Amino acid sequence: MQETFSGSFTQQEPIPEAAIAAAEAVLRSGRLHRYNLTPGDPGETGLLEQEFADLVGARYCLAVASGGYALQAGLRAMGVGPGDRVLTNAFTLAPVPGAIAAVGATPVYVGSDEELRIDLDDLVAKAPLASVLMLSHMRGHLCDMDRLMEIAQEHGLRVIEDCAHTMGASWSGTPSGRFGAVGCYSTQTYKHINSGEGGFLVTDDADLAARAILVSGSYMLYGRHVAAPDEEVFARHKMTMPNISARMDHLRAAILRPQLALLARNVREWNARYRALEAVLTGSNGIRLIQRPAKEGMAASSFQFRLPDFRADQIAGFVAGCAARGVELKWFGAKDPVAFTATYRHWQYAPEQALPETDRILSSLIDMRLPLTFSIADVETIGRIIRDEAGRAATSVAAE
Ligand SMILES: *Cc1c(COP(=O)(O)O)cnc(C)c1O
C-alpha cells in the first residue's frame, strides 16, 4: 500500500482562548473603532502597536487593515508617487507590486538567486534606476542584510522591508523589518499571527511615522496613538497628507495581542517541522534543497525546493502524483498562475521586463505551507511521499 497523507495544508491553529475572551470584551463594549476610546484607555489597537514596537525594538508602530496597505502607506510616507520607479523582487507576492502600482509608481524587478533571495548583483546593476527599494523577504528567505544595506547606502536607496513571511525572523540577531527605514508585516490568516486581515508598519523615523499614521486615516485624532511621535511632528504634515482610510479596529487588535506572546514559540515549532522535512528530503533524487545561511534566524512557516533537472511535464507529473497522495504542492513554473503562484510575468500593468535567470529558477520551484496543525510525524510522511514521487518522476527521464 502506498503511503498517503490526509492533513489540510490550509488548516490554521485555533485562535487562543485568551484572544477569544478579549474579542468578546471588545464586542460587548460596542467600541470597535480604534479612536472610540474612554478617557485614559489606550485601547486594544494602541496597546497592540506599542507591544509590537517593543517586540521588534522599533520607536513607532502603526497597525492597519492589511500588509499590502502597510507597504502602500510606507511608500506614501516616503513621498513616492506617479512617475517614480521602485525596485522590488521579481519573486514576491502580488500585493507588493500592487502597493507600488497603488501610488502610481512603476515596479522595476530585481532578479532572484538560486536560494530565492534578491540577487544582489542585479540589485547593484539596477540601483541607479530608483531611490526606493521595496525588499520582499519572500517565503522567509533573508538575503545578506549587511551587504544589502551597504548597497542601499552606496546608492542612496531608501529601503522598505516586506516582512509578510519573516515576522519573528532575524539576521545576525536583528529582527527582520529593522534594517530598512520602514518594516511592514501582515497579520493575514496565512502569515505568522492571524487576525484574518491586518498589518503593521514600524519605523524609527518620526516624520515617516506621522505621515503613515495620517495617511492611514487618523483624522485629527492621531494624539490617541501610543507608539507615535509628538504633536510637533504631526503639525509638520497634518495638512498635506490625504486620508486613505485603512485603520485596524479593536476587534482584530484584541485577537492579535495574545498571539504576539506565542510568536517565539511558534517560530521554534515551524523551524522544527522545517528541519524534519529537510532531513527526510536530504539526498533525494532530483531534489535541490534551499541553503539557509548561518546568520539567518529563520521563521520557516513554509518550505521550498527545486527540481532543476526535471522537464516541465515531469514536474507537472510529480505535482499531480503528490496531490493524488494528499500532498498539496504549489509550482511557480506552471504556465498559468493559480492561487498565490503569480510571478512578475503575470503583472502586466507594469512594463514588460525580462529576467531569464529568475525564470529559470522559478520554473523548477516547488512551494508548500507548513501549518502548525501538522505534527513532526506528519511532515515526515509528507517528506517520504515527495521523495518517492520525485524518484518516480526522475526514472521517467531515464526511460525516455
Ligand atoms: C501576504 C503578503 C503580503 C501582503 O499581505 P496582505 O496582508 O495579504 O495584504 C505582502 N508580501 C508578501 C510576500 C505576502 O505574502
The ligand as an ORCA input file, in Angstrom:
! r2SCAN-3c Opt
* xyz 0 1
  C       0.707     38.263      2.169
  C       1.806     39.043      1.618
  C       1.799     40.430      1.585
  C       0.619     41.299      1.920
  O      -0.165     40.898      2.901
  P      -1.764     41.145      2.947
  O      -1.964     41.312      4.405
  O      -2.408     39.940      2.366
  O      -2.058     42.393      2.194
  C       2.923     41.080      1.149
  N       4.008     40.407      0.751
  C       4.063     39.071      0.728
  C       5.304     38.408      0.262
  C       2.959     38.338      1.152
  O       2.998     37.009      1.100
*
